[in-house]
Every structure is written in C-alpha cells, then in structure tokens.
C-alpha cells in the first residue's frame, strides 16, 4: 500500500506559524491486492474516510484495475527449440 500526502498546506502556500502542523492535506492512496475484491475494499475504506472524516474534502475517486507485469528470467538452452518458418508472398496468391 502506498499513501501520498499531496498538497500539504497547499491552500495558503505555507503554515502561518513555522511550528504549526499542516491544517489541510490531500491524500492519494494506492494498493495492490491478490484479488479484485480485496482491492475494492481499499477503495471502500478511502471512501469511508472521505465521507466520515474531516470536513472539506476535495473529491474522491476509486477504481480497481488489473496490473500486468513482466519478469525477465533465464531458460536453460537445452529447453529451447529454435525454429524458423519462411513464407513467401506473391501478389497473385489466393487470399483466404
């Protein structure tokens, strides 16, 4: 799970007092889960914070999307069969 604080004290540009803690913060929450159902639960929790948390929220969006990854790996040479197929094209050949 990743939670980013976006726009800490962004309304006025800075806190009025150097020791003052930010009085307004916008969040971005992103997470990975093994199933879409579990991922949707995270969106529900963020939405609950938005609707039941501090006043003055700036809007909320939630969506679940599949993530595809690529993993580089080595395969033993003897497990790979090399094969080349050469096809010739002719403008007079029948098309299917």
N, C-alpha and C positions, 0 to 999 in steps of 0.2 A: 504494500500500500504506500502511496506517496501523497503527502499533503503539502501543498504550496501555499504560502501566505502571499497573496497578490494585493498590492495597493495598500500596504500598511500606512495609515495616516495619509492617504492619498487625497482626501477631500481638501485639506488645507495645506498640504505640502510638507508639513512638519508638525511636531508636537509644540504646544505653546511653551512648555517648560522642558528643559533639557532632560530632567529626570522623570518626566511623565511617560507612562506606558502608552502605547498606541490605543486610541479610543475607538478606532474603526479599522477593520481588517476584512479583506475579501479572501475566501478560500477557494482552492482548486483541489479536488480530491480525485485520485485515480488509483485503481487497484486491479490486480489480476486474480482470477479465481479458476478452479478446475472445471466449473460448470457455469452455464449462463444463469442458472437460478441463484447460485451463490453470489455471482457478480451483481445481479439485480438487487440483492439485499443491501449491498453497499450504497447503491443509489437511494434506496428507501431510507437508510439512516441519514444520509446527507439531506434528503428532502425533509425529514423529521426535524433536523437541526434548523433548517431554513424556516419552516412553518411554526416551530415551537421555541425557537431560540431567541436571540436578541432581535429587537425591532429594527426596521430599516434595511432589510435585505435588498440586494440589487438584482435578484432574479436567480433562478436555478434551472439547470438542465440535467437530465440524466438519460443515459443510453448505454446499452451493452453492445459491444461489437467483438467479433471473433478476431483473434490475433494469430497470424501465421508466422512462423519463424523458420529460419534456415540454419542448419547446423552443418558445418564443414567437418568432414571425417575422412579417414584413410581406409581404403579397402585393399585387402591383400591382392596382389597382382594375379595370383592363380585363381581367384574367384571372379575375375572379369574376363568376359569373352568379347574380343574385338570383332566387329563385323561391319562391312561396308556394302551398301547396295547402290549400284549406279543405274539410273533410269535415264533413258534418252527421250527427249521431247521432239515431236515432229509437228509442224503446223497442219499436216494432213491427217494426223491420227484421229481416231474417233474419240469423242468425249462421252463420258458416261453421265 
